[in-house]
Amino acid sequence: MTTSRRDFVQLSVLAGSAAGLGLVGRAGADSGKPAPAGKGLTILVLGGTGLIGPPMVRYAIERGHTVTLFNRGKTNTHLFPEVEKLHGDRNDNLGAIEAQLAQGRTWDVVIDNTASIPRWVQESAGLLKDSANLYLYTSSISAYGSISQPGVNEDTPVATIDPAEVEKVKTVKDITGANYGPLKALCEEAARQAFPDRAIIVRPGLIVGPGDYSDRFTYWPVRIHRGGEVMAPGHPTDPVQFIDCRDLGEWYVRLVEDAAVGTYNATGPASRMSIAEMLYGIRATTPTEIEFTWVDAKFLEEHEVQPWVQMTVWVPPDSEDGGLEQVSIARAKEAGLTFRPLDETTNDTLEYWNSLPTERRDNPRAGCPAELEQKTLAAWHAQQGKS
């Protein structure tokens, strides 16, 4: 079973919609409590309670900034009781922000973590363009028109879409694998139009770590810690890229402190990481007995084992989406993006996973089902025995 670009992006959206995780400590990263910023900023966060939001807000507060959250008030409501919270809905109710603006309220920075529909950004950025200095929009590497080749950078053309198709998208339920990337590209343009020369666009890759509800990276620590024979995909040298949510969220704060206007790809690691390096790095966090069996991409396809969703994080490098794991992050590193160790992300992800209810852990949203793994491994060994 092949995974087309449309299927690939659709699976990403369904899995959780959108690390530089080296095997050593973060080069240049802050250690311990962050040093206070030179000037405290007032920051309005659209979202702020899921995945990258909590570490970003926590880091901003630690650095002396004043944060206001705007969201529906439905996710992680226990977080940040000391922070001002405005409630509303990006889809149809910005009234809480409008009320603040009517009183002359301003912010230094707007950080938009939630928008996937261009109209949302047009409305929020348009509303705030005269009441904020900077607008940081969270886009996606899926915004590119093609990710088949390695080395995609910020100047690579983005995806396009028929305007008539955009008009059909009213809520997140209307977002599909076909329109997700082009819609993100249009969201970027809406931010730039409202904040010319004052917009920061970040295109993350796979975001992982504690709080990740997609289970894509999580599959590997959970599976490896279970031990036994583990099916590993493709060739050990195939590249992978991903970023810890905390590295991304904290970097956002430093970007706005520096007013680092521009567009950035945001994934990792700092240097090339192979799937073998990732898997063996995760293995190093457990004493459990483990044996990796490498099964090539063609065999996996023939046995309907899907990349990305079942063999998570990994995509065959010669596939339609092979460039996804080889995106250039040179610009982001120059702008101060840093990466924590793989073992830290692994252990903290496992701790988060083990804190979830049993029912949730019994129904992971990504990863290879045990029955399919065993069946495929048996077929692989049978084929190898005949060759």
TINU-847809 format. One record per atom (N, C-alpha, C, O): x negated, y negated, z. Coordinates in steps of 0.1 Angstrom, whole numbers, plus 5000, padded with zeros to 4 digits. Example, Ala and Ser with C-alpha at 12.3 -4.5 7.8 and 13.67 -1.06 7.14 Angstrom:
2
486850575078;487750455078;486850335078;485850335085;487250225071;486350115071;487150005079;486649895080;
# end
This chain:
387
499150125000;500050005000;499149885000;498349865009;499249794990;498449674990;499149564998;500349565000;498249475002;498749355009;498449235000;497349185000;499449184994;499349064985;499148944993;499348945006;498748834987;498548704994;499948665001;499948625012;501048684993;502348654999;502548735011;503048685022;502348865010;502548955022;501648915033;502048915045;500348885030;499348855040;499848735048;499848745061;500248625042;500648505049;501948535056;502148485068;502848605050;504148635057;503848715070;504448685080;502948815069;502648885081;502048805092;502248825104;501248705087;500648605097;501748525104;501648505116;502748475096;503748395102;504548485112;504848435123;504948605108;505748685116;505048735129;505648745139;503748755127;502948795139;502748695149;502448725161;502748565145;502548465156;502248335151;502148235158;501948325138;501648205131;500848105138;501048025147;499748135129;499048035131;499947955127;499847835126;485748365162;485548265170;484248275170;483148335174;484748195165;483348175165;482948235178;482548165187;483148365179;482748415192;481448495191;481448605185;480448435195;479148495194;478948595205;479748605214;477748665205;477448755215;476648685226;476148755235;476348555225;475648485235;476548365239;477548345234;476048285249;476848175254;477048065244;476448075233;477947975247;478247865238;477147765237;476747705246;476547755225;475547655222;476147525223;477047495215;475647435232;476147305232;477447285240;477947175241;478047395245;479347375251;479147325265;478047345271;480147255270;480147215284;480147335293;480847435291;479447325304;479447425314;480047375327;479947255330;480847455334;481547415346;482647315342;483147315331;482947225352;483947125350;483447025340;482346975341;484346985330;483946895319;483546755325;484146715335;482546695319;482246555323;483346465319;483946485309;483646365328;484746265324;484346195311;483146165308;485346165303;485146095290;484845955294;485145905305;484145885284;483745745287;484945655289;484945565297;486045685281;487245605282;488445695283;488645775274;489245675293;490445755294;491445725283;491745605281;491945825276;492945805265;494345835270;494445925279;495345775264;496745825266;497045915254;496945865242;497446035256;497646135246;499046185246;499446235257;499746175235;501046245234;500846375226;500346375215;501246485232;501146615226;502446665222;503346675230;502646695209;503846755204;503646905205;502946965197;504246965215;504047105218;503347105231;503847055241;502247185232;501347175243;501547285253;500847285264;502447385251;502647485261;502347625256;502447725263;501947645243;501647775238;500247785232;499747695225;499547895235;498247925230;497147815232;496547815242;496947735222;495947635223;496347515232;495547445237;497647505234;498147385242;497647385256;497047285260;497847485264;497447485278;495947455280;495647365288;495047525273;493647485276;493347345271;492447275277;493947295261;493747165256;494147065266;493446965269;495447075271;495946985281;495146985294;494746875299;494747105298;493947115310;492647045309;492146975318;491947065297;490647005295;490846855294;489946775299;491846805287;492046665286;492246595300;491646485302;492946655308;493146605322;491846605329;491546505336;491146715328;489846715335;488846605330;487946565338;489046565318;488146465313;488646325315;488146225309;489746315323;490246185327;491246115318;491445995319;491846195309;492846145300;494246155306;494446245315;495246075302;496646085306;497446145295;497446095284;498146255298;498746335288;500346325290;500846335301;501046315279;502446325279;502846445269;502246455258;503646535274;504146645265;505546615260;506446575267;505646645247;507046645241;507246785235;506546835226;508246855240;508646985235;510147015240;510746935247;510547135237;511947165241;512047205255;513247225260;510947225262;511047255276;511547395279;512147425289;511147495270;511547625271;510447725273;510647845277;509147685271;508047775271;507047735282;506747615283;506647825291;505747795302;506047665309;505247575311;507347655313;507747535320;507047515333;507147395339;506447615339;505747595352;504447525351;503947475361;503947515339;502647445337;502647295339;503647235335;501647245344;501347105345;502547025351;503046935345;502947055363;504046985370;503746835372;504646755373;502446795371;502046655373;502046575361;501846455361;502246645349;502246575336;503646525332;504646595334;503646405326;504946355321;505446445310;504646485301;506746475310;507246565300;508546505294;509446465301;508546495281;509646445273;510246565266;509546635259;511546575266;512246695260;512946655248;513646555247;512846735237;513546715225;513246835215;512546925219;513646815203;513446925193;512946865180;513546765174;511746915175;511246855163;512146865151;512146785142;513046965152;513946985140;515046885139;515446845128;515546825151;516646735149;516746635161;517846565161;515846625170;516046535181;514746475186;514046535195;514346355181;513146285186;513546175195;512846085198;514846185200;515346075208;514546035220;514445915223;513946125227;513146095239;511946005235;511545915243;511346035224;510245955219;510745815215;510145715218;511845815208;512345685203;512745595215;512545475214;513245655226;513545575238;512345515244;512345395248;511245585244;509945535249;509445415240;508945315245;509545435227;509045335218;509845205219;509345095218;511145225222;512045105223;511645025235;511944905235;510945085245;510545005256;509144955254;508544905264;508544965242;507244915239;506145015242;504944975243;506445145245;505445245248;504445265236;504945265225;503245285240;502245325229;501345435235;501245455247;500645505226;499745605230;498445585221;498545525210;497345625227;496145615219;496045725208;495645705197;496545845212;496445965203;497746045203;498446055213;498146095191;499146195190;498446325186;497746325176;498746435193;498246565188;499446655185;500246675194;499546695172;500746765167;500346915166;499646945156;500746995175;500447135175;501547225169;501347345167;502647165165;503847255162;504447245148;505147335145;504147145140;504847125128;504447215117;503247235114;505447275111;505247365099;506147325087;506147385077;506947215089;507847165079;507547025077;507446945086;507346985064;506846845061;507746735067;507246635072;509046755067;509946655072;509646625087;509746515091;509246725094;508946705108;507846605110;507846515118;506746625102;505646535103;505946395098;505546295103;506746395087;507146265081;507946185092;507746065093;508746255100;509546185110;508746145122;508846035127;507946235127;507246205139;506046115136;505946015144;505346135126;504146045123;504745915118;504145805122;505845915111;506445785107;506945705118;506745585119;507445775128;507945705140;506845645148;507045535154;505745715149;504645675158;503545595151;502545555158;503545575138;502445515131;502045375136;500845345135;502945305141;502545175147;502445165162;502245065168;502445285168;502445295182;501345395187;501345425199;500445435178;499345525182;498145495172;498445445161;496945515177;495845495169;495345615160;494845595149;495545735165;495145855158;496245955158;497045965167;496246035148;497246155147;496446275143;495846285132;496346375152;495746495149;496746605146;497646635154;496646655134;497646755129;497046895128;495946905122;497646995134;497247135133;497747205121;498947235120;496947225111;497347285099;496947435099;497147495109;496447485088;496047635088;495147655076;495247585065;494347755077;493547795065;494447845054;494047845042;495647885057;496547925047;497047815038;497647835028;496647695041;497047575033;496247575019;496647515010;495247655018;494447655006;495147734995;495947824998;494947684983;495647754972;495147894969;495847984965;493847914972;493248044970;492248064981;491447974984;492248184987;491148224996;490548354992;490148435001;490448374979;489848504974;488348504975;487748614975;487748384974;486248384973;485648324986;486348244993;484448374990;483848325002;483448175000;483248124989;483248105011;482747965011;483847865009;483547745006;485147895011;486147795011;485847685020;485547705032;485847555015;485547445024;486647345023;487647365016;486547235030;487647135031;487947065018;489047005017;487147075008;487347014995;488047114985;488347074974;488247244989;488847344981;490347294979;490947254989;490847304967;492247264965;493247344974;493147454976;494247264978;495347324986;496447384978;496547354966;497347454984;498447524977;499547414974;499647314980;500247444963;501347354959;502647424959;502747554959;503747354958;505047414958;506047314951;505947194951;507047374945;508047294938;508847214948;509347274958;509047084946;509747004956;511147054959;511647044970;511747124949;513147174951;513047284961;514047304969;511947364962;511847464972;511647404986;512147464996;510947294987;510747234999;512147185005;512347205017;512947144997;514247095002;515147205008;516047185016;514847325004;515547445010;515147475024;515847555031;513947425028;513447465041;514047365052;513647255053;514947415060;515547335070;515047365084;514947275092;514747495087;514247535100;513147635098;512847675087;512547675109;511447775108;511947905102;511147985097;513247935103;513748055098;513648065082;513648165076;513447945076;513347935062;511947945057;511647945045;510947965066;509547975063;509248115059;509548205066;508548135048;508248265043;506748275040;506048175041;506248395036;504848405032;504548325019;503448285017;505548305011;505348224999;505248085001;504448014994;505948025011;505947875012;505147825024;504947705025;504747915033;504047875045;502847785042;502747675048;501947835034;500747755031;500947625024;500447525029;501747625014;502047495007;502747395016;502547275015;503647445025;504347355035;503347295044;503447175047;502347375049;501347315057;500547205050;500147105056;500247235038;499447135030;500247005029;499746895029;501547015027;502446895026;502546825040;502646705040;502546905050;502446845064;501246755066;501246645071;500146815061;498846735062;498946605055;498646495060;499546605042;499646485035;500546385041;500346265041;501646435048;502546345055;501846275066;502046155069;500946345073;500146285084;499246175079;499046065085;498546205068;497646105062;498345985057;497845875058;499546005051;500345885046;500745795057;500745675056;501145855068;501645765080;500445705087;500545595092;499345775087;498145735094;496945725085;495945805087;496945645075;495845635065;494545595073;494445505080;493445675070;492145655077;492245675092;491345635099;493345725097;493445745111;493945895115;494445915126;493845985105;494346115107;493246215108;492246205101;493446315117;492446425119;493246545115;494346575121;492846625105;493446745101;492646865104;491446875100;493146955112;492347075116;493047205110;494247225112;492347285103;492847405096;492247525103;491147575099;492847575114;492347695121;492547815113;493347835104;491647915116;491848055112;492648125122;493548075128;492248255124;492948335134;492548285148;491448285152;493648245156;493448195169;493648315179;494748375178;492748335188;492848455197;492648415211;492348295214;492648515220;492348485234;493548495243;494648535239;493448465256;494548475265;495748385261;495548265258;496948445261;498048365257;498448395242;499448345238;497648475235;497948505221;499148605221;499048715225;500148555215;501348645214;501448725201;502348805199;500448715192;500548785180;499948925181;500249015173;499048945191;498449075194;497449125184;496949235184;497049035174;496149075164;494749105169;494249225167;494049015175;492749045181;492949135193;492149225195;494049115200;494249195213;494249345210;493749425219;494649385199;494649535195;493349595198;493249705203;492249535194;490949595195;490449615209;490049725213;490449515218;490149545232;490949645238;490449735245;492249645236;493149745242;492849885237;492749975245;492649895224;492450025218;491050075222;490950195225;490049995222;488750035225;488650075240;487950175243;489250005248;489250035263;489950165265;489750235276;490850205257;491550335258;490650445255;490750555261;489650425247;488550525244;488950625234;490050625228;488050725233;488250835223;487750795209;486950705208;488250865199;487950835185;488750715180;489950715180;488050605176;488650485172;488450465157;487350465152;489550455149;489450435135;489050285133;489650195137;487950275125;487350135122;487550115107;487250205099;487849995103;488249975089;487049935080;486149855084;487049985068;486149935057;484749965060;484450075065;483849875056;482449895058;481949815070;482449705073;481049875078;480549805090;480149655088;480149575097;479649625076;479149495073;480149395069;479849275066;481449435067;482549345063;482649235073;482649255085;482749105068;482748995077;484148975084;485149015079;484148915096;485348875103;485148735108;484048685111;486248665110;486248525116;487448515125;488548555122;487248445136;488348415145;487848315155;486648295156;488748255163;488348155173;489148165185;490348185185;488448155197;489148155210;490048025211;489547915208;491248045216;492147935217;491547825226;491847705224;490747855236;490147755245;489147675238;488947555240;488347745229;487347665222;487947565212;487547455211;489047605206;489847515197;490447405204;490347285201;491247435215;491947335222;490947235229;491247115228;489847275234;488947185240;488247095230;487946975232;487947155218;487347075207;488346965203;487846855199;489546995202;490546895198;490346765207;490346655202;490146785220;490046675229;488746595225;488746475225;487646665223;486446595219;486546525206;485946415204;487346585196;487546515183;488246385185;487846285179;489246375193;490046255195;489246155203;489346035201;488446205212;487546115220;486546045210;486245925212;486046115200;485146065191;485845995179;485145935170;487145995179;487845945167;487345995154;487045925145;487146125154;486446195143;487446225131;487746335129;487846115125;488846125114;488246215103;487146205099;489146295097;488746385086;489446515087;490346535095;489046605078;489646735077;488546845080;487446835076;488946945088;488047045093;488647185093;489747205097;487847275087;488247425090;487747455104;486647405108;488547535111;488147565125;488347715127;489447765131;487247785125;487247925129;485747955133;484947865135;485448085134;484048115138;483748255133;484548315126;482548305137;481648255147;480748145141;480848105130;479748105149;478847995145;478048045133;477647975124;477748175133;477048245122;477748375119;478648415126;477448425108;478248545102;478348655113;477348695119;479548705114;479748825123;480448935114;481348905107;479949055116;480549175109;481549235118;481549215130;482349315111;483349395119;482749485128;483249515139;481549545125;480849635134;480349555146;480449605157;479749435144;479349355155;480449325164;480249325177;481649295159;482749265167;483149385175;483349375187;483349495169;483849625176;482849665186;483249705197;481549665182;480549715192;480349615203;480049655215;480549485200;480549385211;481749405221;481549395233;482849445216;484049475225;483749605233;484049615244;483149695226;482749825232;481849805244;481949875254;481049705243;480049675254;480749635267;480049625277;482049605266;482749555279;483349665286;484049645296;483149795282;483849905289;482850025289;482150045279;482850105300;482050225301;482750345294;482250455294;483950325290;484750435284;484050505272;483350435264;484150635271;483550705260;484250675247;485550685246;483550625237;484150585224;483350635212;482150635213;484050675202;483350705189;484150635178;485350655176;483450555170;484050485159;483850575147;482850625144;484950585139;484950655126;485350545116;486450495116;484450525107;484650415097;485350475084;484850575078;486450425081;487350475070;487350365060;487750245063;487050395047;486850295037;488250235033;489250295035;488150115027;489350035024;490250105015;491450105016;489750175004;490550234995;491350355001;492550364998;490750425010;491450535017;492550485026;493650535026;492250375033;493250315041;494450265033;495650285037;494150215021;495250165012;496050285008;497350285008;495450395004;496150514999;497050575010;498050635007;496650555022;497350605033;498250505040;498650525052;498450395033;499450285038;499050235052;499950205060;497750215054;497350145066;496950005062;496049985054;497649905067;497549775062;496449695069;496249705081;495649615061;494749525067;495449415075;496649395072;494749355084;495249235091;496349265101;496249215112;497349345098;498449365107;498249495115;498549505126;497749605108;497449725115;495949745118;495649775129;495149725108;493649715110;493449565112;493049495103;493749515124;493749365126;492449305125;491349365127;492549165123;491349075122;490649105108;490149005102;490649225103;489849265091;490649245079;491849275078;490049205068;490549195055;489449245045;488349205046;489749335036;488749385026;488149265019;488849185013;486749255019;486149135013;486349114998;486149004993;486749224991;486949214977;488449204973;488749224962;489249174983;490649174981;491049024977;490248934977;492349004974;492848874970;492648774981;492548654979;492548824994;492448735005;491048745012;490848705023;490048805004;488748835010;488048715015;487248735025;488248595010;487548475015;488048435028;487448345034;489148485033;489648445046;488648455057;488648375067;487848565056;486848595067;485548525064;484548565071;485448445054;484148385050;484348235047;483748185038;485148165055;485348025053;484247935059;483747975070;483947835052;482847745057;483347655069;484447595068;482547655080;482847575091;481747475094;481647425106;480947445084;479747365087;480247225092;479547165101;481347175086;481747035090;482247035105;481946945112;482947145109;483447155123;482247165133;482247105143;481247245129;480147255138;479347125140;478947085151;479247045129;478646915129;479446825138;478946735145;480746845139;481646765147;481746815161;482646775169;480946915165;480946955179;481747085183;481847105195;482247165173;482947285177;481947385182;480847405176;482247445194;481347535200;482147665203;483347675202;481447775207;482047905207;481547975220;480347975223;482448035227;482148115239;481848255235;482048305224;481248335245;480848475242;481948565239;483048545244;481748665231;482748765227;483248835239;484448865241;482348865249;482748945260;483648865269;484548925275;483548735269;484448645277;485848655271;486848665278;485948635258;487248645251;487848775253;489048785256;487048885252;487549025253;488149045267;489249085268;487349015277;487749035291;489048955295;489949005301;489048825291;490148745294;491348775286;492548765292;491248825274;492348875266;492948995273;494149005274;492149085277;492649205284;493349175297;494349235300;492749075305;493449035317;494848985314;495749015321;494948895304;496248845300;497148955296;498348955300;496649045287;497549155283;498049245294;499249275294;497149275304;497549355315;498549285324;499149355333;498649155323;499549085332;500949075326;501949035333;501149125313;502449115307;503349235312;502749335317;504649215311;505549325315;505249455307;504849445296;505549565313;505249695307;506049705294;505449755284;507249655293;508049665281;507349595270;507449635258;506849475273;506149405263;504849475258;504649485246;504149535267;502849605263;503249735256;502449785248;504349785258;504749915251;505249885237;505449975229;505349755233;505849715220;504949605214;505349495212;503649645211;502749545205;503249495192;503849565184;502949375188;503349305176;502449325164;502749295153;501249385167;500249415157;499449535161;499449565173;498649585152;497849705155;498249835149;499449845145;497449925148;497750055142;498450145152;497850175162;499650195149;500250285158;499450415160;498750455151;499450465172;498650585175;498850695165;497950765161;500150725162;500450835153;499850815139;499350905133;499850685134;499350655121;497850665122;497150715112;497150625132;495750635134;495350785134;494350815126;495950865141;495651005142;495851075129;495051155125;496951045122;497251105109;496251065099;495751155091;495850945099;494850895089;493450955092;492750985083;493050955104;491751015108;491751155104;490751205099;492851235106;492851375103;492651395088;491951475083;493351305080;493251315065;491851275061;491251335051;491251175067;489851135064;488851245067;487951275058;488951315078;488051415082;488251535072;487251605068;489451565068;489751675059;489051645045;488451735039;489151525041;488551485028;487051485029;486351535020;486451445040;485051445042;484551585042;483451615037;485351675048;484851815049;484851885035;484151985033;485651835026;485651895012;484651835003;484251894993;484051715007;483151654998;481751695001;480751654994;
# end
